[in-house]
Amino acid sequence: MELKATRYEVTDGVALVTLSRPKRRNAWTGRMHTEYRWILREADADPAVRVIIVTGDPEGAAFCAGADLQALEGHSAKGGYDAGTPEDIAEPGYGVDPGFDAAFAYHFGIGKPVIAAINGAAAGVGLVLAAFADLRFCAPGVKFTAAHGRFNFPAEFGLSWVLPRIVGLTHANDILLSSRVFTAEEAMAMGFLNRIVPAESLMDEVLAYARKIAVGVAPGSARETKRQIYRDLNRDPATAVETAEALLAAMSREADYREGVKAWMEKRDPVWGG
């Protein structure tokens, strides 16, 4: 696919996905969503990729400023919202669990950790992208907002499900019912962020963290642990324990288990087979 609204590169086991519409503050469009899903499918299928980072083009001075306002104006003139995506749009993460087979929920079906490097404002869909990432690193002073209230929209794309599970019901109600702007520092206090990192070193720290996962965590372990986390949100404890025991029995027969033990004993980095 020709990438016009995004960039994609893979280095040292880490895929870097950049939302790149800098003249529009990396605002979201149907084209960007189409490219983004195609990239995630490619990264998920690529054995060379162990971790995925999503960030905004720094020239856009935002992570993602939400839906493009010109597009919203066009939808209004037409009398309704149009996602602007083709019928044959890529389906990354689909087929793992029926509960993941929807827009943005597909992040939970992707078998690799997804880290949001939030280097500027995240509004509307930008907040959605951050929320559905597995980990969130952010520059100081970044502003967030759900934004939907001012457009007569509902809470978008599952935010009403994911935010209470990240920050709790009280904070989620504050964010979603008010559509107010809140800062990175507030988001950190709520538990939405993993770390606030100085803007000038944000990408260096995120890349270093991602590479530690790529080197130190077996691909099968990352995949199955991620699926456990999101499936177990809606499971009873006994089912979670039984599933973990079955996975332990199966995965301890794999070559990467033997490699992990051997590398630990030999005090070296493991060479994962994947």
Number of C-alpha atoms within 10 A of each C-alpha: 7 7 15 12 21 22 18 18 11 16 11 14 18 21 26 23 22 21 28 26 21 18 11 19 24 32 29 23 22 17 16 21 21 21 24 23 20 18 23 24 17 16 26 22 15 13 12 16 20 29 27 25 22 21 26 30 22 16 13 21 17 28 34 34 26 26 20 17 14 12 18 17 12 13 15 12 10 10 9 9 14 13 13 14 14 10 6 7 12 18 16 29 24 20 12 15 14 10 15 20 18 15 14 22 21 22 23 28 24 23 24 28 23 25 23 24 26 31 27 28 27 28 25 24 25 25 24 24 23 27 21 23 20 18 18 22 24 28 22 19 17 21 22 26 23 25 26 20 15 10 8 8 10 14 19 16 17 16 23 15 12 16 21 14 14 16 19 14 13 10 17 20 15 12 21 20 15 15 19 15 14 16 15 23 18 15 20 18 11 15 13 22 22 13 20 19 19 14 16 10 10 19 20 12 16 21 21 12 13 23 18 12 18 23 16 14 16 20 23 19 18 18 18 15 17 20 18 17 13 16 16 15 11 10 11 9 11 9 11 16 12 11 13 15 12 10 15 12 10 10 15 11 10 13 12 20 16 12 17 19 12 14 14 12 9 10 9 10 13 18 13 17 12 13
